[in-house]
Amino acid sequence: MRRALAARLDLCVANPTLARAIAPWIAAGLCDAADAAVVDVLAERAGARCADAEVALALALAAVRFGHVGLALRAQVPWDEPDGPAAAGPRLAPARLRDELARSPLVTIEGPDPGDGAAPERPFRLVLRDHLGRPPLLSCRRLHHEEVRTAEALGRLAAATPHPPVDATRVDALVTRLLPGDASAEARAAVRTCLRRALGIVTGGPGTGKTYTVQRLLAVLLAAAPADAPLRVVAAAPTGKAAARLTEALGERLAALDVPEAVRERLQAIRATTVHGLLRIRPDGTCRHGPGAPLPADVVVVDEASMLDLTTMRRLVEAVAHDPAENAAARLVLLGDPDQLASVEAGAVLADLVDPAAGLGGHVARLTVGHRFGEAPRIAALAAAIREDRVSDALALLGGGGPPDPCPDRIRHVLGPRATPTGVLRHLAAPLSAPGGLADVLRADRWRARAERRRPADPAAVERALDALARYRVLTTYRRGPLGAETLAEALEAHLIAAADLTGFDGPGGIRAGSVVLVTRNDPRVGLRNGDVGLVLPDGDRLSAFFRDAGAIRRVHVANLPAWERGAAMTVHKSQGSQFERVAFVVGDREGPLLTRELVYTAVTRARARIDWYGDPAVVERALGRRIERATHLAHRLAAARRAGGGHGPKAANN
């Protein structure tokens, strides 16, 4: 392995001093040879070499792949290889590095206030410190610009007057009518926050009523809008699955709304799309909508905002219509749970927005009263304990303790650290064959006989199969490894097909009757989106994949499926925004940076009724004490943008 690493470095990095200095970092999985090669070329062109500084620059490039905006200059690099720790990896010397980077012709130095100084633009930027006391942050020029532009756009929106304006007396009466009683106090406050502000942020855990609240907000705005100027509303979410759920939520229980029928029809007609689809992001990364071509909307609602990365958030906020002459803007309403996992890409934007240091407190409404877990008090208590950092209480609940519950096995620790992958798989597969499980339902509906007779799929049987599929899901911490999503998904699919008596019906690319498919790329041609989960079943003389889409069933011939992967098991990251009656959470006994408090919280809150978990309690205890800490200065820049009145700072105006 060392010889292969040396050969790869020799091919990529011409400077032998840099190659020797960076080799331990590459061996530890903290950056790769491509990062070193980019820095090597830049340093050679600049004509000044310093191996330690160049290692730091390569790590700043690698940081983006691990979700950070840049490299925080502290002794230990805040990330490592996704599938394993680098506890014995190399360390930085922050004080010495600051001095060496300050002398580098590749680095622009920024002082305590954003925009300090008039230094020339260079490939990297080092922010020496911020008013929050965070360590210096070294980032590449692109990510620095993304952070600056995001903060400026949010600052402008936060300072703007919402347009169109509303009659305060009329909308207040509507709010009181649509959200009556003490139980709706938090939702009323959230609606009023979003009515008064061009930027509104509604946060809360699963089941606290975020989409219920925004449905009432839209009902108020639609009812208050003049007949000759109907309100233009668009809705979106980061994934297709989340967009479909938002569409369903906005159309639920409309008959109970005390508004004109025309308002109910408008709400029913809203079709959420992905944020990429909303902005019309092209394959080359450019957007149809942006500062010069804003979204044709008076209200933009975005759900699952915790999944938005820095670049997507910047594109979204810049695309919201804004009139600088009147300092007026369309309303942007962000919904999300900052305690869930952050985006896969760079940034932890929602967490930064609700950080008190960002100065957006008047724009944030938090919902705290849970409704989803009303019949599952132990799951509700567990979610609250994790969210509030009560580790001992969370561990007690994970062990089966806690408040009285109608289901004695609501939270169950199935297998501990000495369990073999085969033993774990046997337990994970059991619910599929149990009464009401997916294999049991498929076998009862005699899908094999249907396939042998080449009969078209029966819609009622498809409905029953998709219902069973949605009731149970296996979630994993890691993608790869003996207990990773890829391995378990393949093994569970094989068990499912055998138990359902569907062996022998194979399609192209390894797909089979009984395959659970997870779509990984949007494809408007067939109406499927990244995150959609479907089931492959015999359908006449072919195989079709069936998906639930806003209450309806979508049928797609397997030859027309976009990129997909096996989905009988999925990572917790890919489950965000989903809910299942029963969840099996495979923690395992392997430490790693992915296993954090946020990951455990996200896994727990995917379950509505029951959680079975597999792994070492000691590993879970350490995970609950480990929080995601993304290296970012967005909260600092937001506070500065707010102090500047939301406008361009003297330096940022040129970026």
C-alpha positions in Angstrom: 0.0 0.0 0.0 2.8 2.4 0.9 4.5 1.7 -2.5 1.2 2.5 -4.3 0.8 5.7 -2.3 4.3 6.8 -3.1 3.8 6.0 -6.8 0.6 8.0 -6.9 2.2 11.0 -5.2 5.2 10.9 -7.5 2.8 11.0 -10.5 0.7 13.9 -9.1 3.1 16.0 -7.0 6.4 17.2 -8.7 7.8 18.8 -5.5 9.4 16.0 -3.4 9.3 18.1 -0.2 5.5 18.5 -0.5 5.2 14.8 -1.4 7.0 13.7 1.8 5.1 16.2 4.0 1.6 15.3 2.7 2.1 11.5 2.5 1.0 10.8 6.2 -2.1 12.9 5.7 -3.1 11.0 2.5 -2.3 7.7 4.3 -4.7 8.7 7.1 -7.4 9.4 4.6 -7.6 13.1 5.5 -6.9 14.4 1.9 -5.9 12.8 -1.4 -3.2 13.2 -4.1 -5.4 15.3 -6.3 -5.6 18.0 -3.5 -1.9 17.9 -3.2 -1.5 18.2 -7.0 -3.6 21.3 -7.2 -1.6 23.0 -4.4 1.6 21.9 -6.0 0.8 23.6 -9.3 -0.4 26.8 -7.6 2.7 27.0 -5.3 5.0 26.4 -8.3 3.4 29.3 -10.2 3.6 31.6 -7.2 7.3 30.9 -6.9 7.2 30.5 -3.1 7.3 27.1 -1.4 6.5 26.1 2.2 5.6 22.5 2.7 3.6 22.9 5.9 1.5 25.7 4.5 0.9 23.7 1.3 -0.3 20.7 3.4 -2.8 23.1 5.1 -4.0 24.4 1.7 -4.5 20.8 0.5 -6.5 20.0 3.6 -8.6 23.1 3.0 -9.5 21.7 -0.4 -10.3 18.3 1.1 -12.5 19.9 3.8 -15.3 20.5 1.3 -15.8 16.8 0.7 -16.3 16.3 4.4 -19.0 19.0 4.7 -16.8 21.8 6.0 -16.4 25.3 4.4 -12.7 25.2 5.1 -10.0 23.9 7.5 -10.3 25.1 11.1 -6.8 25.7 12.3 -6.6 23.5 15.4 -4.3 20.6 16.3 -6.7 17.9 15.2 -8.3 17.9 11.7 -12.1 17.8 12.3 -12.8 15.0 9.9 -11.4 11.6 8.8 -12.1 8.8 6.4 -15.9 8.3 6.4 -15.7 4.6 7.2 -13.2 4.7 10.0 -11.2 6.8 12.5 -7.8 8.3 12.0 -7.0 8.5 15.7 -3.3 8.0 15.2 -3.2 10.5 12.3 -0.9 13.5 12.0 -1.6 16.8 13.8 -1.3 20.5 12.9 0.6 23.2 14.7 -1.9 26.1 14.5 0.2 28.9 15.8 3.1 28.2 13.4 0.7 27.6 10.5 -0.9 31.0 10.9 2.4 32.7 10.5 3.4 30.6 7.5 0.0 31.1 5.8 0.2 34.8 6.4 3.4 34.9 4.4 2.0 32.7 1.5 1.4 34.5 -1.8 -1.6 32.0 -2.2 -3.5 33.3 0.8 -5.5 36.5 1.5 -5.7 37.4 5.2 -9.0 38.6 6.7 -9.1 40.2 10.1 -11.8 40.2 12.8 -14.4 42.0 10.6 -15.4 40.6 7.2 -13.9 42.8 4.4 -11.0 44.0 6.5 -8.2 45.4 4.5 -7.7 45.7 0.8 -5.5 42.7 0.1 -5.5 41.3 -3.4 -7.8 38.3 -4.2 -5.9 35.0 -4.0 -6.8 31.3 -4.3 -7.3 30.9 -0.5 -8.5 33.0 2.3 -7.6 32.8 6.0 -10.1 34.4 8.4 -7.9 35.0 11.5 -10.8 34.9 14.0 -14.4 35.9 14.4 -16.5 37.5 17.2 -17.7 34.0 18.3 -14.2 32.9 19.3 -13.9 30.2 16.7 -10.5 29.1 15.4 -9.0 30.6 12.2 -10.7 29.3 9.1 -8.7 28.6 5.9 -11.0 28.1 2.8 -10.6 28.2 -0.9 -11.7 31.3 -2.8 -14.9 29.6 -4.1 -16.3 28.6 -0.7 -15.3 32.0 0.7 -17.3 33.7 -2.0 -20.3 31.3 -1.4 -20.3 32.2 2.3 -20.0 35.9 1.7 -22.8 35.9 -0.9 -25.1 33.8 1.2 -24.7 36.1 4.2 -25.3 39.2 2.1 -28.4 37.7 0.4 -29.9 36.6 3.7 -29.0 40.0 5.2 -30.8 41.8 2.4 -33.9 39.6 2.7 -34.0 39.9 6.5 -33.9 43.7 6.2 -36.6 43.9 3.5 -40.3 44.5 3.9 -42.4 41.6 2.7 -44.3 42.1 -0.5 -47.2 42.1 -1.1 -48.1 43.7 2.2 -51.1 42.4 4.1 -53.8 44.2 6.1 -52.7 43.6 9.7 -56.2 43.6 11.2 -57.6 41.3 8.7 -54.8 38.7 8.8 -54.8 38.8 12.6 -58.4 37.8 12.6 -57.7 35.0 10.1 -54.8 33.7 12.2 -57.0 33.6 15.3 -59.8 31.8 13.4 -57.6 29.2 11.7 -55.4 28.5 14.7 -57.7 28.7 17.8 -57.0 27.6 21.4 -54.0 27.1 23.6 -52.8 24.1 21.6 -52.1 26.3 18.6 -50.2 29.1 20.5 -46.8 28.2 19.0 -48.2 27.8 15.5 -50.0 31.2 15.8 -46.7 32.9 16.8 -44.9 31.2 13.9 -47.5 32.3 11.4 -47.3 35.9 12.7 -43.5 35.9 12.5 -43.7 34.8 8.8 -46.4 37.4 8.0 -44.3 40.2 9.4 -41.0 39.2 7.8 -39.7 38.6 4.3 -37.5 35.9 5.8 -39.3 33.4 8.1 -37.7 30.3 9.7 -39.9 27.7 11.4 -38.0 25.0 13.2 -39.0 22.0 15.3 -38.5 18.3 15.6 -40.6 15.7 13.7 -44.3 15.9 14.4 -44.2 19.4 15.9 -46.5 20.7 13.1 -44.1 22.6 10.8 -46.1 21.8 7.6 -49.4 22.2 9.4 -48.3 25.7 10.4 -47.2 26.7 6.9 -50.5 25.3 5.5 -52.3 27.8 7.8 -49.9 30.6 6.9 -50.6 30.1 3.2 -54.3 29.9 3.9 -54.1 33.3 5.6 -52.1 34.8 2.8 -54.3 33.4 0.1 -57.5 34.5 1.8 -56.1 38.0 2.4 -54.9 38.5 -1.1 -57.1 40.8 -3.3 -59.1 39.0 -6.0 -57.4 41.1 -8.8 -53.9 40.2 -7.6 -53.8 36.5 -6.7 -50.9 35.3 -4.6 -48.2 33.3 -6.4 -47.0 30.4 -4.2 -44.3 27.9 -4.9 -43.1 25.1 -2.6 -39.9 22.9 -2.7 -37.7 20.6 -0.8 -34.2 19.2 -1.3 -35.3 15.8 -2.4 -38.1 14.5 -4.5 -39.4 12.3 -1.6 -39.5 15.3 0.7 -41.2 17.4 -2.0 -43.9 14.7 -2.4 -44.5 14.7 1.3 -44.8 18.5 1.4 -47.4 18.4 -1.4 -49.4 15.8 0.6 -49.1 17.8 3.8 -50.3 21.1 2.2 -53.4 19.2 0.8 -54.4 17.4 4.1 -57.5 18.1 6.1 -58.5 21.1 3.9 -62.2 20.6 4.6 -61.6 21.7 8.2 -60.2 25.0 7.1 -62.6 27.9 7.6 -61.7 29.7 4.4 -63.4 30.2 1.0 -63.5 27.2 -1.3 -61.2 29.0 -3.7 -58.5 29.1 -1.1 -58.8 25.4 -0.4 -58.6 24.7 -4.2 -55.4 26.8 -4.4 -53.8 24.9 -1.5 -54.8 21.6 -3.1 -53.2 22.7 -6.4 -49.8 23.4 -4.9 -47.2 20.9 -6.2 -43.9 21.0 -4.5 -40.8 20.3 -6.5 -37.1 19.9 -5.7 -35.1 23.0 -5.0 -33.0 22.1 -8.0 -36.1 21.9 -10.2 -37.5 25.1 -8.7 -34.3 27.1 -9.6 -33.9 25.2 -12.9 -30.3 24.3 -12.2 -28.6 23.2 -15.4 -26.1 20.4 -15.8 -23.2 23.0 -15.9 -24.3 24.4 -12.5 -25.9 27.6 -13.8 -29.5 28.5 -12.9 -32.5 29.7 -14.8 -33.5 31.7 -11.8 -31.2 34.0 -9.8 -30.6 37.7 -9.1 -31.2 38.8 -12.7 -34.2 36.4 -13.2 -36.0 36.0 -9.9 -38.6 33.3 -9.2 -42.1 34.4 -10.3 -43.4 33.9 -6.8 -44.7 36.0 -3.9 -44.2 33.2 -1.4 -41.5 30.6 -1.5 -41.8 27.7 1.0 -38.9 25.2 1.4 -39.2 22.2 3.7 -36.3 20.1 5.1 -34.0 23.1 5.0 -31.4 21.3 7.2 -30.5 19.4 4.1 -29.6 22.5 2.1 -25.9 23.0 1.6 -24.2 26.4 1.4 -24.3 26.8 -2.4 -27.9 25.7 -2.8 -29.0 28.1 -0.1 -27.2 30.9 -1.7 -28.8 30.2 -5.1 -32.2 29.9 -3.4 -32.0 33.2 -1.5 -30.6 35.1 -4.4 -33.5 33.9 -6.6 -36.2 35.3 -4.3 -37.6 38.5 -5.8 -36.2 41.6 -4.3 -36.7 45.3 -5.1 -33.7 47.3 -3.8 -35.4 50.6 -4.6 -38.4 49.9 -2.3 -36.4 47.5 0.0 -39.2 45.0 -0.6 -39.0 41.3 -1.2 -41.2 38.2 -1.7 -41.5 36.0 1.4 -39.2 33.0 1.9 -40.3 30.5 4.5 -37.8 27.9 5.6 -38.9 24.8 7.5 -36.5 22.4 9.2 -35.0 20.7 12.2 -31.5 22.0 13.0 -31.0 19.0 15.3 -31.0 16.6 12.4 -28.0 15.8 10.2 -26.6 18.6 8.2 -26.3 18.6 4.5 -24.1 16.1 2.7 -22.3 19.0 0.9 -20.5 21.9 2.5 -22.1 23.9 5.3 -24.6 23.6 8.1 -26.7 26.5 7.0 -29.9 26.0 9.0 -27.9 25.5 12.2 -26.0 28.7 11.4 -29.3 30.7 10.7 -30.8 29.8 14.1 -27.5 30.3 16.0 -28.2 33.3 18.3 -24.9 34.9 17.2 -26.3 35.2 13.6 -28.7 38.0 14.7 -31.8 36.4 13.1 -33.7 35.7 16.3 -36.7 37.8 15.3 -37.1 35.7 12.1 -37.0 32.3 13.9 -40.1 30.6 15.4 -39.5 27.2 17.1 -42.2 24.6 17.6 -41.6 22.4 20.6 -44.9 20.5 21.2 -44.8 17.1 19.5 -47.9 15.5 18.0 -46.5 12.5 15.9 -45.5 10.4 18.9 -48.7 10.9 20.9 -49.2 7.1 21.1 -45.4 6.4 21.4 -44.4 8.3 24.6 -41.0 6.5 24.9 -39.9 7.5 21.4 -41.0 11.1 22.1 -39.1 11.1 25.4 -36.0 9.6 23.7 -36.0 12.2 20.9 -36.3 15.0 23.5 -33.5 13.5 25.7 -31.1 13.4 22.7 -32.1 16.9 21.5 -31.5 18.3 25.0 -28.1 16.5 25.5 -29.5 14.4 28.4 -27.2 11.4 27.6 -28.0 9.3 30.7 -31.7 9.7 30.1 -31.3 8.7 26.4 -29.3 5.6 27.3 -31.9 4.6 29.9 -34.7 4.9 27.2 -32.6 3.0 24.7 -32.3 0.2 27.3 -36.1 -0.1 27.5 -36.9 2.3 30.4 -38.8 5.5 30.4 -42.5 6.5 30.7 -45.4 4.0 30.5 -46.1 3.0 26.9 -48.9 0.9 25.4 -46.3 -1.1 23.5 -43.8 -2.8 25.8 -41.2 -3.3 23.0 -41.4 0.2 21.7 -37.6 0.7 21.9 -35.6 -2.6 21.9 -31.9 -3.3 22.0 -31.8 -6.5 19.9 -28.1 -7.5 19.7 -25.0 -6.2 21.3 -21.4 -5.7 20.3 -20.5 -9.4 19.9 -23.3 -10.2 17.4 -22.1 -11.5 14.1 -23.3 -10.0 10.8 -25.1 -13.2 10.1 -27.0 -13.0 13.4 -27.8 -9.3 12.8 -29.1 -10.1 9.3 -31.3 -12.9 10.6 -33.0 -10.5 13.0 -33.3 -7.7 10.5 -35.0 -10.1 8.0 -37.6 -11.5 10.4 -40.1 -8.6 10.2 -40.2 -9.0 6.4 -41.7 -12.5 6.8 -43.8 -11.8 9.9 -47.6 -11.4 9.5 -48.1 -8.1 7.6 -44.5 -7.9 6.5 -43.6 -7.3 2.9 -42.7 -10.9 2.1 -45.8 -12.1 3.8 -48.0 -9.7 1.8 -46.4 -10.6 -1.5 -46.8 -14.3 -0.9 -50.4 -13.9 0.2 -51.2 -12.0 -3.0 -49.7 -14.9 -5.0 -47.4 -12.7 -7.1 -45.6 -15.7 -8.4 -48.7 -17.1 -9.9 -49.5 -13.7 -11.5 -46.0 -13.6 -13.0 -46.2 -17.1 -14.4 -49.6 -16.3 -16.0 -48.2 -13.0 -17.2 -51.1 -11.1 -15.7 -50.9 -7.3 -15.4 -50.2 -6.0 -11.9 -53.3 -5.7 -9.8 -53.5 -2.0 -8.4 -55.0 -3.2 -5.1 -52.2 -5.7 -4.6 -49.6 -3.1 -5.5 -51.2 -0.8 -2.9 -50.9 -3.5 -0.3 -47.3 -4.2 -1.2 -46.3 -0.5 -1.0 -48.1 -0.1 2.3 -46.1 -3.0 3.7 -42.8 -1.6 2.2 -43.5 1.8 4.0 -44.0 0.2 7.4 -40.5 -1.1 8.0 -37.0 0.1 7.0 -33.5 -0.8 8.0 -31.2 2.2 8.6 -27.4 2.0 8.9 -24.7 4.3 10.1 -22.3 3.5 7.2 -22.7 2.8 3.6 -20.0 0.1 3.3 -18.7 -2.7 5.4 -20.3 -6.0 6.7 -23.1 -4.0 8.5 -23.2 -1.2 5.9 -26.3 -0.3 3.8 -24.9 -1.8 0.5 -24.2 -5.2 2.1 -27.4 -5.4 4.1 -29.6 -4.2 1.2 -28.4 -6.9 -1.0 -28.8 -9.6 1.6 -32.2 -8.4 2.7 -33.4 -8.3 -0.9 -32.3 -11.9 -1.4 -34.2 -13.0 1.7 -37.3 -11.0 0.6 -37.4 -12.6 -2.8 -36.9 -16.1 -1.5 -39.5 -15.6 1.3 -42.0 -14.1 -1.2 -41.5 -17.0 -3.6 -40.4 -14.6 -6.4 -37.1 -16.2 -7.4 -36.3 -16.5 -11.2 -37.9 -13.2 -12.4 -34.8 -11.1 -13.4 -34.5 -8.0 -15.4 -31.6 -5.9 -16.8 -28.8 -4.6 -14.6 -29.3 -7.0 -11.7 -32.8 -5.9 -11.0 -35.3 -8.6 -9.9 -38.9 -9.0 -9.0 -39.0 -8.1 -5.3 -36.1 -5.6 -5.6 -36.5 -2.4 -3.5 -35.1 0.4 -5.5 -33.8 3.8 -4.2 -33.7 6.4 -7.0 -30.4 8.4 -6.9 -31.0 10.9 -9.7 -33.9 13.2 -10.7 -35.5 12.2 -14.0 -38.5 14.5 -15.0 -39.0 12.3 -18.1 -40.5 9.5 -16.0 -41.5 11.7 -13.0 -39.0 10.2 -10.5 -36.8 12.1 -8.1 -33.7 11.5 -6.1 -34.8 9.7 -2.9 -37.9 8.0 -4.3 -38.2 4.4 -3.1 -40.1 1.8 -5.1 -40.8 -1.9 -5.4 -40.2 -4.0 -8.5 -43.0 -6.5 -9.3 -44.1 -8.7 -12.2 -46.4 -6.8 -14.6 -47.7 -8.8 -17.5 -44.7 -9.9 -19.6 -42.3 -7.4 -18.0 -41.1 -6.1 -14.7 -42.3 -2.7 -13.5 -41.2 -0.5 -10.5 -44.1 1.0 -8.5 -43.8 4.2 -6.5 -46.2 6.1 -4.4 -46.5 9.7 -5.7 -48.6 12.2 -3.7 -51.1 9.4 -2.9 -51.2 8.0 -6.4 -49.3 5.0 -7.8 -46.6 5.6 -10.4 -45.6 2.7 -12.7 -42.2 2.7 -14.5 -40.8 0.0 -16.7 -37.5 -1.1 -15.2 -35.7 -0.4 -18.4 -36.7 3.3 -18.0 -35.6 3.7 -14.4 -33.0 6.4 -13.7 -29.9 5.7 -11.7 -30.8 3.6 -8.7 -29.4 1.5 -5.9 -30.8 -1.3 -3.7 -33.0 0.2 -1.0 -34.0 -2.5 1.4 -31.5 -0.9 3.8 -30.3 2.7 3.5 -28.0 5.0 5.4 -29.6 7.3 8.0 -28.4 10.2 5.8 -30.6 9.0 2.9 -33.6 8.5 5.2 -33.9 12.2 6.1 -37.5 13.4 5.7 -38.9 9.9 5.7 -41.1 8.2 8.4 -41.7 4.5 9.0 -43.9 2.6 11.4 -40.9 0.5 12.5 -37.2 1.2 12.1 -34.3 -1.1 12.6 -31.2 1.0 13.4 -27.9 -0.7 12.8 -25.3 1.1 14.9 -22.7 -1.6 14.9 -19.6 -1.5 17.1 -17.3 0.6 14.8 -16.4 4.2 15.8 -16.2 6.9 13.2 -17.0 10.6 12.6 -20.3 9.9 11.1 -21.7 8.4 14.3 -22.8 11.6 16.1 -25.6 12.8 18.3 -27.4 14.2 15.1 -27.2 10.8 13.4 -28.7 8.9 16.3 -31.4 11.6 16.7 -32.3 11.4 13.0 -32.5 7.6 13.0 -34.7 7.6 16.2 -37.1 10.2 14.8 -37.7 8.3 11.5 -39.8 5.8 13.6 -43.4 6.5 14.4 -44.1 3.4 16.5 -41.1 1.1 17.1 -37.3 1.1 17.1 -35.1 -1.9 17.2 -31.4 -1.1 17.4 -28.3 -3.2 17.0 -24.9 -2.3 18.4 -22.6 -1.5 21.3 -24.2 0.7 24.0 -20.8 2.2 24.7 -20.4 3.3 21.1 -23.9 4.9 21.3 -23.0 6.7 24.5 -19.9 8.2 22.9 -21.9 9.1 19.8 -24.4 11.0 21.9 -21.5 13.1 23.2 -20.1 13.8 19.7 -21.8 16.6 17.8 -21.4 17.6 14.2 -19.2 20.7 14.2 -18.9 22.0 10.7 -16.1 24.5 10.1 -18.0 27.6 9.0 -18.1 31.3 9.6 -21.6 31.9 8.2 -23.1 32.9 11.5 -20.3 35.4 12.0 -20.8 36.8 8.5 -24.6 37.0 9.0 -24.2 39.0 12.1 -21.8 41.4 10.2 -24.3 41.6 7.3 -27.1 42.5 9.8 -24.9 45.2 11.4 -24.3 46.6 7.9 -28.1 46.7 7.3 -28.1 43.8 4.9 -26.2 45.6 2.2 -22.9 44.9 0.6 -19.8 45.5 2.7 -17.0 47.5 1.1 -14.9 44.4 0.2 -17.7 41.9 -0.5 -19.2 44.3 -3.1 -16.4 43.2 -5.5 -16.8 39.5 -5.0 
